[in-house]
Amino acid sequence: MADLLSQSAQIEELLDAYGARNNQQWSRIRSLTATMKLFADVGYELLHIKHSLPLYRLLPIQRDFAADTARSLDLTHDILVRAAGWILTQAARLNLPLSTTPPNPQDYAEHLPPGRLPSDRPVRRVKSTSETVTHLATAYLNLAADSELLYIAGRTEPADYAGCFPKPVSEDSLRYLNFRFHSLQALYDTHVSETEIEYLDADLPILRGHISVIYHLLEIATHLVHYYERHLNIRTGDSSLRRKPVIAPETLLDMLMSYSITYAGLYLDLGRHLCHAMLKCYAEVGTIKAPVPCYRGFHVRPATLVAKIVQHYGSDVHMELSGQNYDASSPLDLFRANEKINAQKRRWLVTEIEHLSRPDGDLSDSQIRTTVLDVLFKLTEQGKLVIYQQPLQLSGEFSHEGILLEKVTAEIARLQATGQIDIKTDLSIAFTGDKRVLSDLKLLAKSGYGEDRFGNNITLPKELAYLRR
């Protein structure tokens, strides 16, 4: 396969140097040569996966990856044989001299001896096991957050595969992911391979296997999508070359989506769960204090962002407010904290209103309304209230039961509940859990939990880019 790849690459370069691609007489043999090169490369990657499977130590899945790899290899073999036959036909048409002696298959037989060389090189030492593993697992999780494309095949019926191009599937998107996973593999080999922690932590070689198999599957996917876009796609392919393709579009899409992208997504997900478990093992527990979100507390946006950070790392983090704990990975649990936050705001409001001068005696609805507005504006001037809506929609009438303080407090609480105003306090919360997660939560809090005091979106730091996906 390597010989075929090398020869076809050299012939393609030669043909391109003389402009064969744009020549009516020579474009067909140039296209077939490119096909040979591409599928020889695909075959080489498939053979690599086939022979490396025992070393990858991949976690089990419900599908037979080895059998599907063998089927893809058989399909690639058929494509190469067909393309080679058509090249011979084109060569004869172009009056190119052909060898009369076919190559001897035994020249390409690989009789490999059994066994492996012993691993007897001295191991390298790293400064901090926890720091190294955390760095690698975090890099994997961040890349996994960028790889939602790999789940598209599982959500698409085979009949609809063609509709996935050029969005969300394209050569550009797959080539980018391929490069990122190759870089992640290099990160592992630089910082973890042949170190003492690789021998001590059995999960690390398993993670390396998942990174590597995803990388090689993406190599295959990139080649296949390139061929589809260049030769088979009705919108982007060369019409003169689509008349007689060496592989049917449906067959290629099935190999691309059902094999390469599907298995890359399955092993990506297993690697994510593995990283979550590793981060839990190496977690350094700490606690940070943070302010309560200034705009309506833990409503949908801040609660969701906090939960996404915790879910991203798969760690156990809880939020503490006034002696009560909340699961920081659950937006619904964080919503419950607003009940306590609003109750504390109302208690603080009563104290503040008591300090302001108010009229005495029985008051009409108009006088109560005036008193409410007077209290609101005084508290706003002192920076203790934020008014979100002008003009305020006050109640049409007020209860004549209870004292004036109760009526004013109830009306201001109603305005807060309807989102017309909010009460500013210095309430704080505490997050306890893995320090790596706490670091991102601290960044989120400094960024206003993704919104300003009026609830408008604000840009998050680049370290939290995974939240935008």
Disulfide bonds with the S-S distance in Angstrom:
none
